[in-house]
Every structure is written in structure tokens, then in C-alpha cells.
Amino acid sequence: MSSSLQEQQQQALDEFKKQRQALIDARKEIQAISVTARSKDGVVEVTVGHDGAPAGLRFPNNKFKEMTGQALAASVLEAMTASRTQMTARAMSVIQAAGGTAPQGLDGGVLDRLNLDKLLDGGSLEEVLAPRPAGGGGRG
């Protein structure tokens, strides 16, 4: 193998390692994200974690006592949607800053099978490309 080819391979490997570390760091940063949003009417605040699951629900005033159940439910859903939207935007910003991109329009190729967590946790190529269990359609 020529010296030039070996240098190119080493450069590619070094770049891969840098990108992998940036994505590992980004994943840690994303896992620390927590976002709180308030409904437009100011009745409810919902906090969600990095996975979009509700982590807190707060009524900052007593306005909810004067509302119908349907109106209160609408305020809760509005605040939850807003907090999830903000969380997604922050997570995408972290991924983009790390040099990553969100996969779009994949057609069942290798990337659809890629287990990002295994890749970032140092899994073998076989583990990274292993079929996912049924119901595990999400990436990462």
C-alpha cells in the first residue's frame, strides 16, 4: 500500500474519530436538555426532558379554577406542544453544531439499520448494523 494511501486512510480515520467524539458530546448535551413552556393564556407551564416526556406541570396562578375542563386541557396540550417544539429545536441545534445532520428520505439502506447508540458507545460493526427489535423503528 502506498504511503499516500495510508496517509489518506489515517486522515479519514482521524476525522471519523473527531466526528464520533463530537456526536458523543452532543448526545450528552441533548440528554441534559429540559425545556419549560407556558400556554399563551399563562395558565399552565409544562416541562419536558430530552425525550419529550413531561417532567413537570405547574399552574403559576389560580386562573385554572375559573376554566372548564376542556379549556384547561387545551392549555395543557398547548404548553406541552410548545415545550416539545422548543426541545426539538434545541436538540437539532446541538446536532448541527456537532456537524451532524438529521437523516431524511432514506430508502431502506444501511442508514435505516444503523444503531447510532451502539456506534457511539463503541459497538462492533456487527452490533451497529444488527437488525433492530420489532417496534424499535426510531434512530439512535
Backbone as a printed PyTorch tensor [residue, N CA C, xyz], in Angstrom:
tensor([[[  0.8480,  -1.1650,   0.0000],
         [  0.0000,   0.0000,   0.0000],
         [  0.9010,   1.2380,   0.0000]],

        [[  0.5670,   2.1930,  -0.8050],
         [  1.4090,   3.3800,  -0.9350],
         [  1.2900,   4.2620,   0.3110]],

        [[  2.3440,   5.0410,   0.5340],
         [  2.3760,   5.9520,   1.6700],
         [  1.2330,   6.9620,   1.5900]],

        [[  0.9520,   7.4530,   0.3880],
         [ -0.1180,   8.4300,   0.1930],
         [ -1.4820,   7.8520,   0.5740]],

        [[ -1.7220,   6.6090,   0.2010],
         [ -2.9870,   5.9560,   0.5280],
         [ -3.0960,   5.7450,   2.0310]],

        [[ -1.9980,   5.3500,   2.6570],
         [ -2.0050,   5.1760,   4.1100],
         [ -2.2740,   6.5040,   4.8140]],

        [[ -1.7010,   7.5760,   4.3190],
         [ -1.9320,   8.8930,   4.9090],
         [ -3.4030,   9.2900,   4.7630]],

        [[ -3.9800,   9.0120,   3.6000],
         [ -5.3880,   9.3320,   3.3730],
         [ -6.2820,   8.5170,   4.3120]],

        [[ -5.9350,   7.2500,   4.4710],
         [ -6.7090,   6.4070,   5.3790],
         [ -6.6010,   6.9180,   6.8160]],

        [[ -5.3960,   7.3010,   7.2120],
         [ -5.2040,   7.8080,   8.5660],
         [ -5.9670,   9.1110,   8.7740]],

        [[ -5.9540,   9.9820,   7.7700],
         [ -6.6960,  11.2390,   7.8610],
         [ -8.2010,  10.9650,   7.9840]],

        [[ -8.6730,  10.0310,   7.2000],
         [-10.0970,   9.6820,   7.2480],
         [-10.4560,   9.1000,   8.6220]],

        [[ -9.5870,   8.2430,   9.1520],
         [ -9.8310,   7.6530,  10.4690],
         [ -9.8060,   8.7290,  11.5540]],

        [[ -8.8480,   9.6460,  11.4760],
         [ -8.7650,  10.7340,  12.4510],
         [-10.0170,  11.6120,  12.3870]],

        [[-10.4700,  11.9070,  11.1800],
         [-11.6790,  12.7280,  11.0150],
         [-12.9050,  11.9980,  11.5700]],

        [[-12.9860,  10.6980,  11.3090],
         [-14.0890,   9.8980,  11.8400],
         [-14.0790,   9.9370,  13.3680]],

        [[-12.9180,   9.7880,  13.9750],
         [-12.8160,   9.8040,  15.4370],
         [-13.2470,  11.1560,  16.0000]],

        [[-12.8440,  12.2460,  15.3460],
         [-13.2470,  13.5700,  15.7950],
         [-14.7640,  13.7340,  15.6960]],

        [[-15.3330,  13.3070,  14.5770],
         [-16.7780,  13.4310,  14.3830],
         [-17.5330,  12.5580,  15.3730]],

        [[-17.0360,  11.3620,  15.6070],
         [-17.6640,  10.4520,  16.5680],
         [-17.6600,  11.0790,  17.9560]],

        [[-16.5300,  11.6560,  18.3640],
         [-16.4560,  12.2970,  19.6800],
         [-17.3940,  13.4880,  19.7670]],

        [[-17.4860,  14.2540,  18.6950],
         [-18.3980,  15.4040,  18.6820],
         [-19.8440,  14.9340,  18.8550]],

        [[-20.1970,  13.8180,  18.2230],
         [-21.5560,  13.2890,  18.3600],
         [-21.8060,  12.7050,  19.7460]],

        [[-20.7820,  12.0910,  20.3450],
         [-20.9140,  11.5910,  21.7170],
         [-21.1640,  12.7570,  22.6610]],

        [[-20.3860,  13.8260,  22.4940],
         [-20.5610,  15.0170,  23.3280],
         [-21.9390,  15.6380,  23.0970]],

        [[-22.3810,  15.6650,  21.8520],
         [-23.6960,  16.2210,  21.5340],
         [-24.7970,  15.3940,  22.1840]],

        [[-24.6480,  14.0890,  22.1650],
         [-25.6560,  13.2250,  22.7970],
         [-25.7500,  13.5230,  24.2900]],

        [[-24.6130,  13.7020,  24.9490],
         [-24.6180,  14.0400,  26.3790],
         [-25.3120,  15.3820,  26.6150]],

        [[-25.0290,  16.3420,  25.7510],
         [-25.6470,  17.6580,  25.8840],
         [-27.1620,  17.5690,  25.6820]],

        [[-27.5730,  16.7860,  24.7010],
         [-29.0040,  16.6190,  24.4340],
         [-29.6960,  15.9450,  25.6190]],

        [[-29.0440,  14.9660,  26.2240],
         [-29.6550,  14.2600,  27.3450],
         [-29.8460,  15.1650,  28.5580]],

        [[-29.1680,  16.3000,  28.5880],
         [-29.3050,  17.2470,  29.6920],
         [-30.3640,  18.3210,  29.4220]],

        [[-30.9380,  18.3060,  28.2150],
         [-31.9170,  19.3430,  27.8690],
         [-33.2180,  19.1420,  28.6340]],

        [[-33.7100,  20.2510,  29.1580],
         [-35.0110,  20.3130,  29.7960],
         [-35.6040,  21.6620,  29.3940]],

        [[-36.8230,  21.6510,  28.8900],
         [-37.4460,  22.8870,  28.3950],
         [-38.7960,  23.0720,  29.0680]],

        [[-39.0450,  24.3120,  29.4810],
         [-40.3360,  24.6650,  30.0660],
         [-40.9990,  25.7130,  29.1840]],

        [[-42.2730,  25.4970,  28.8750],
         [-43.0360,  26.4620,  28.0810],
         [-44.3700,  26.7120,  28.7770]],

        [[-44.8670,  27.9130,  28.5820],
         [-46.1390,  28.3170,  29.1830],
         [-47.1910,  28.4430,  28.0870]],

        [[-48.4150,  28.0990,  28.4130],
         [-49.5130,  28.2830,  27.4660],
         [-49.7080,  29.7780,  27.2200]],

        [[-50.2970,  30.1150,  26.0640],
         [-50.4920,  31.5260,  25.7110],
         [-51.3380,  32.2700,  26.7360]],

        [[-52.2640,  31.5570,  27.3500],
         [-53.1210,  32.2120,  28.3380],
         [-52.4580,  32.3080,  29.7140]],

        [[-51.2570,  31.7390,  29.8420],
         [-50.4960,  31.8290,  31.0850],
         [-50.9850,  30.9460,  32.2100]],

        [[-51.8690,  30.0140,  31.9110],
         [-52.4780,  29.1840,  32.9390],
         [-51.5860,  28.0300,  33.3670]],

        [[-50.8210,  27.4810,  32.4520],
         [-50.0600,  26.2640,  32.7540],
         [-48.6590,  26.3310,  32.1630]],

        [[-47.7120,  25.7130,  32.8640],
         [-46.3500,  25.5230,  32.3700],
         [-46.0690,  24.0320,  32.3340]],

        [[-45.4760,  23.5730,  31.2410],
         [-45.1130,  22.1730,  31.1160],
         [-43.6210,  22.1020,  30.8420]],

        [[-42.9410,  21.2350,  31.5820],
         [-41.5160,  20.9810,  31.3730],
         [-41.3740,  19.5900,  30.7720]],

        [[-40.5700,  19.4990,  29.7200],
         [-40.2790,  18.2020,  29.1160],
         [-38.7740,  17.9820,  29.1390]],

        [[-38.4010,  16.7170,  29.1880],
         [-37.0000,  16.3440,  29.1360],
         [-36.5530,  16.1200,  27.7080]],

        [[-35.3330,  15.6320,  27.5550],
         [-34.7430,  15.4470,  26.2300],
         [-35.5330,  14.4940,  25.3450]],

        [[-36.2840,  13.5950,  25.9450],
         [-37.0510,  12.6220,  25.1690],
         [-38.4660,  13.1020,  24.8560]],

        [[-38.7910,  14.3220,  25.2740],
         [-40.1130,  14.8740,  25.0110],
         [-41.1640,  14.4620,  26.0260]],

        [[-40.7790,  13.6240,  26.9800],
         [-41.7280,  13.1870,  28.0060],
         [-41.9210,  14.2950,  29.0450]],

        [[-43.1500,  14.4920,  29.4970],
         [-43.3900,  15.5230,  30.5090],
         [-42.6090,  15.2220,  31.7800]],

        [[-41.9500,  16.2450,  32.3130],
         [-41.1830,  16.1020,  33.5440],
         [-41.7560,  16.9940,  34.6370]],

        [[-42.6460,  17.8950,  34.2520],
         [-43.2430,  18.7820,  35.2350],
         [-44.4560,  19.4890,  34.6770]],

        [[-45.3800,  19.7910,  35.5670],
         [-46.6050,  20.5010,  35.2090],
         [-46.8710,  21.4700,  36.3540]],

        [[-47.0420,  22.7390,  36.0030],
         [-47.2100,  23.7480,  37.0410],
         [-48.2930,  24.7360,  36.6260]],

        [[-49.0640,  25.1590,  37.6060],
         [-50.0830,  26.1760,  37.4040],
         [-49.6090,  27.4200,  38.1430]],

        [[-48.9930,  28.3730,  37.4250],
         [-48.3630,  29.5180,  38.0880],
         [-49.3300,  30.5100,  38.7280]],

        [[-50.6090,  30.3700,  38.4810],
         [-51.6060,  31.2580,  39.0850],
         [-52.8860,  30.4540,  39.2970]],

        [[-53.8990,  31.0810,  39.7510],
         [-55.1570,  30.3730,  40.0260],
         [-56.1870,  30.5090,  38.9150]],

        [[-55.7700,  30.9320,  37.7410],
         [-56.7100,  31.1050,  36.6230],
         [-57.4110,  29.7940,  36.2520]],

        [[-56.7280,  28.6860,  36.4720],
         [-57.2960,  27.3920,  36.0810],
         [-58.6010,  27.0910,  36.8120]],

        [[-58.8030,  27.6870,  37.9840],
         [-60.0150,  27.4180,  38.7740],
         [-61.2720,  27.9410,  38.0910]],

        [[-61.0770,  28.9220,  37.2080],
         [-62.2180,  29.5230,  36.5280],
         [-62.4590,  28.9070,  35.1470]],

        [[-61.6860,  27.9350,  34.7820],
         [-61.7630,  27.3590,  33.4350],
         [-62.5880,  26.0860,  33.4240]],

        [[-63.1270,  25.7880,  32.2660],
         [-63.7700,  24.4880,  32.0780],
         [-62.6740,  23.4390,  31.9250]],

        [[-63.0400,  22.2290,  32.1220],
         [-62.0780,  21.1380,  31.9500],
         [-61.5130,  21.1060,  30.5410]],

        [[-62.3450,  21.3550,  29.5660],
         [-61.9220,  21.3380,  28.1680],
         [-60.9240,  22.4650,  27.8890]],

        [[-61.1810,  23.6530,  28.4240],
         [-60.2750,  24.7850,  28.2170],
         [-58.9400,  24.5380,  28.9150]],

        [[-58.9850,  23.9630,  30.1150],
         [-57.7460,  23.6550,  30.8340],
         [-56.9370,  22.5970,  30.0850]],

        [[-57.6180,  21.5860,  29.5820],
         [-56.9260,  20.5460,  28.8080],
         [-56.2630,  21.1500,  27.5710]],

        [[-56.9540,  22.0610,  26.9170],
         [-56.3780,  22.7070,  25.7370],
         [-55.1280,  23.5080,  26.1080]],

        [[-55.1420,  24.1800,  27.2430],
         [-53.9710,  24.9390,  27.6940],
         [-52.8010,  24.0110,  28.0140]],

        [[-53.0990,  22.8970,  28.6510],
         [-52.0430,  21.9200,  28.9620],
         [-51.4240,  21.3850,  27.6740]],

        [[-52.2510,  21.0000,  26.7230],
         [-51.7420,  20.4730,  25.4590],
         [-50.9500,  21.5320,  24.6880]],

        [[-51.4030,  22.7650,  24.7340],
         [-50.6890,  23.8520,  24.0620],
         [-49.2920,  24.0420,  24.6590]],

        [[-49.2080,  24.0570,  25.9930],
         [-47.9130,  24.2250,  26.6610],
         [-47.0050,  23.0280,  26.3990]],

        [[-47.5810,  21.8260,  26.3810],
         [-46.7810,  20.6300,  26.1220],
         [-46.2360,  20.6500,  24.6940]],

        [[-47.0670,  21.0120,  23.7440],
         [-46.6260,  21.0940,  22.3490],
         [-45.5250,  22.1350,  22.1990]],

        [[-45.6870,  23.2780,  22.8410],
         [-44.6790,  24.3380,  22.7550],
         [-43.3560,  23.8870,  23.3550]],

        [[-43.4070,  23.2090,  24.4960],
         [-42.1570,  22.7690,  25.1310],
         [-41.4800,  21.6870,  24.2970]],

        [[-42.2400,  20.7900,  23.7080],
         [-41.6480,  19.7530,  22.8480],
         [-41.0420,  20.3520,  21.5880]],

        [[-41.7120,  21.3490,  21.0260],
         [-41.1890,  22.0210,  19.8310],
         [-39.8660,  22.7110,  20.1520]],

        [[-39.8150,  23.4010,  21.2790],
         [-38.5740,  24.0710,  21.6880],
         [-37.4620,  23.0630,  21.9730]],

        [[-37.8190,  21.9440,  22.6150],
         [-36.8300,  20.9120,  22.9190],
         [-36.2500,  20.3380,  21.6340]],

        [[-37.1060,  20.0690,  20.6580],
         [-36.6450,  19.5270,  19.3760],
         [-35.7210,  20.5070,  18.6740]],

        [[-36.0720,  21.7830,  18.7000],
         [-35.2300,  22.8040,  18.0680],
         [-33.8670,  22.8800,  18.7430]],

        [[-33.8540,  22.8100,  20.0660],
         [-32.5690,  22.8540,  20.7760],
         [-31.7290,  21.6230,  20.4680]],

        [[-32.3460,  20.4600,  20.4360],
         [-31.6080,  19.2330,  20.1460],
         [-31.0390,  19.2690,  18.7270]],

        [[-31.8300,  19.7390,  17.7700],
         [-31.3440,  19.8330,  16.3910],
         [-30.1920,  20.8280,  16.2880]],

        [[-30.2590,  21.8920,  17.0450],
         [-29.1840,  22.8840,  17.0620],
         [-27.8870,  22.2570,  17.5790]],

        [[-27.9940,  21.4480,  18.6160],
         [-26.8160,  20.7630,  19.1730],
         [-26.2350,  19.7950,  18.1390]],

        [[-27.0960,  19.0380,  17.4760],
         [-26.6360,  18.0750,  16.4740],
         [-25.9630,  18.7960,  15.3170]],

        [[-26.5630,  19.8610,  14.8520],
         [-25.9740,  20.6150,  13.7430],
         [-24.6430,  21.2360,  14.1370]],

        [[-24.5330,  21.7370,  15.3760],
         [-23.2800,  22.3230,  15.8450],
         [-22.1790,  21.2640,  15.9100]],

        [[-22.5730,  20.0170,  16.1310],
         [-21.6000,  18.9190,  16.1920],
         [-21.2470,  18.4070,  14.7960]],

        [[-21.8630,  19.0000,  13.7740],
         [-21.5680,  18.5800,  12.4080],
         [-22.4540,  17.4680,  11.9110]],

        [[-23.4760,  17.1250,  12.6730],
         [-24.3900,  16.0760,  12.2580],
         [-25.5520,  16.6450,  11.4760]],

        [[-26.2870,  15.7820,  10.8350],
         [-27.4900,  16.1840,  10.1170],
         [-28.5770,  15.1810,  10.4260]],

        [[-29.7930,  15.6160,  10.3080],
         [-30.9190,  14.7190,  10.5150],
         [-31.1790,  13.9540,   9.2270]],

        [[-31.1840,  12.6210,   9.2940],
         [-31.4460,  11.8400,   8.0970],
         [-32.8350,  12.1200,   7.5570]],

        [[-32.9480,  12.2530,   6.2500],
         [-34.2450,  12.4850,   5.6250],
         [-34.3520,  11.6410,   4.3690]],

        [[-35.5220,  11.1320,   4.1240],
         [-35.8100,  10.4450,   2.8720],
         [-34.9730,   9.2030,   2.6210]],

        [[-34.6500,   8.4500,   3.6710],
         [-33.8660,   7.2330,   3.4660],
         [-34.7630,   6.1530,   2.8720]],

        [[-34.1670,   5.3040,   2.0830],
         [-34.9700,   4.3270,   1.3490],
         [-34.6710,   2.8840,   1.7520]],

        [[-34.4880,   2.6410,   3.0410],
         [-34.2750,   1.2640,   3.4760],
         [-32.8440,   0.8080,   3.3220]],

        [[-31.9040,   1.7020,   3.1810],
         [-30.5000,   1.3520,   3.0450],
         [-29.8520,   1.0880,   4.3840]],

        [[-28.5330,   1.1040,   4.3960],
         [-27.7660,   0.8140,   5.5920],
         [-28.1140,   1.7800,   6.7180]],

        [[-28.3380,   3.0530,   6.4050],
         [-28.6200,   4.0190,   7.4550],
         [-29.9050,   3.7100,   8.2070]],

        [[-30.8540,   3.0590,   7.5710],
         [-32.0790,   2.6820,   8.2670],
         [-31.8070,   1.6150,   9.3250]],

        [[-30.7610,   0.8210,   9.1130],
         [-30.4310,  -0.2410,  10.0640],
         [-29.4320,   0.2220,  11.1170]],

        [[-28.8130,   1.3500,  10.9120],
         [-27.7450,   1.8200,  11.7820],
         [-28.2480,   2.0900,  13.1920]],

        [[-27.5850,   1.5120,  14.1790],
         [-27.9120,   1.7460,  15.5750],
         [-26.9050,   2.7660,  16.1010]],

        [[-27.2980,   4.0330,  16.1090],
         [-26.3950,   5.1240,  16.4680],
         [-25.8600,   4.9740,  17.8800]],

        [[-26.6930,   4.5390,  18.8180],
         [-26.2110,   4.3640,  20.1890],
         [-25.0780,   3.3540,  20.2480]],

        [[-25.2200,   2.2470,  19.5470],
         [-24.1440,   1.2500,  19.5280],
         [-22.8790,   1.8220,  18.9060]],

        [[-23.0350,   2.6040,  17.8510],
         [-21.8790,   3.2090,  17.1940],
         [-21.1650,   4.1550,  18.1460]],

        [[-21.9090,   5.0010,  18.8230],
         [-21.3030,   5.9800,  19.7200],
         [-20.7790,   5.3480,  21.0020]],

        [[-21.3260,   4.2010,  21.3850],
         [-20.8610,   3.5180,  22.5900],
         [-19.7430,   2.5260,  22.2900]],

        [[-19.2470,   2.5300,  21.0620],
         [-18.1190,   1.6720,  20.7150],
         [-18.4960,   0.2590,  20.3400]],

        [[-19.7140,   0.0650,  19.8770],
         [-20.1400,  -1.2660,  19.4620],
         [-19.3890,  -1.7430,  18.2320]],

        [[-19.3660,  -3.0470,  18.0650],
         [-18.7230,  -3.6140,  16.8840],
         [-19.5740,  -3.3160,  15.6550]],

        [[-18.9860,  -3.4910,  14.4750],
         [-19.7170,  -3.2620,  13.2350],
         [-20.9520,  -4.1570,  13.1750]],

        [[-20.8350,  -5.3940,  13.6480],
         [-21.9700,  -6.3140,  13.6290],
         [-23.0920,  -5.8020,  14.5320]],

        [[-22.7340,  -5.2470,  15.7180],
         [-23.7470,  -4.7160,  16.6250],
         [-24.3890,  -3.4580,  16.0590]],

        [[-23.5720,  -2.6120,  15.4350],
         [-24.0620,  -1.3600,  14.8840],
         [-25.0610,  -1.6110,  13.7630]],

        [[-24.8260,  -2.6380,  12.9630],
         [-25.6830,  -2.9210,  11.8150],
         [-26.6900,  -4.0400,  12.0670]],

        [[-26.7350,  -4.5680,  13.2960],
         [-27.6500,  -5.6680,  13.6030],
         [-29.0950,  -5.2100,  13.4480]],

        [[-29.9820,  -6.1100,  13.0190],
         [-31.3970,  -5.7500,  12.9110],
         [-31.9260,  -5.3190,  14.2680]],

        [[-32.7690,  -4.3190,  14.2350],
         [-33.3730,  -3.8260,  15.4690],
         [-34.5700,  -4.6840,  15.8460]],

        [[-34.8600,  -4.7460,  17.1460],
         [-36.0540,  -5.4800,  17.5520],
         [-37.3030,  -4.8300,  16.9770]],

        [[-38.3440,  -5.6150,  16.7990],
         [-39.6140,  -5.0850,  16.2760],
         [-40.1020,  -3.9620,  17.1610]],

        [[-40.6340,  -2.8980,  16.5220],
         [-41.1400,  -1.7660,  17.2710],
         [-40.0850,  -0.7280,  17.5730]],

        [[-38.8280,  -0.9920,  17.2500],
         [-37.7490,  -0.0510,  17.5250],
         [-37.3780,   0.7280,  16.2900]],

        [[-38.3590,   1.2920,  15.6050],
         [-38.1390,   1.9550,  14.3320],
         [-37.3640,   3.2530,  14.4040]],

        [[-37.2160,   3.8470,  15.6050],
         [-36.5190,   5.1300,  15.6760],
         [-35.0250,   4.9720,  15.5840]],

        [[-34.3530,   6.0500,  15.2150],
         [-32.8890,   6.0310,  15.1490],
         [-32.3200,   6.4220,  16.4800]],

        [[-31.0790,   5.9220,  16.7190],
         [-30.3030,   6.4010,  17.8570],
         [-30.7940,   5.8270,  19.0930]]])
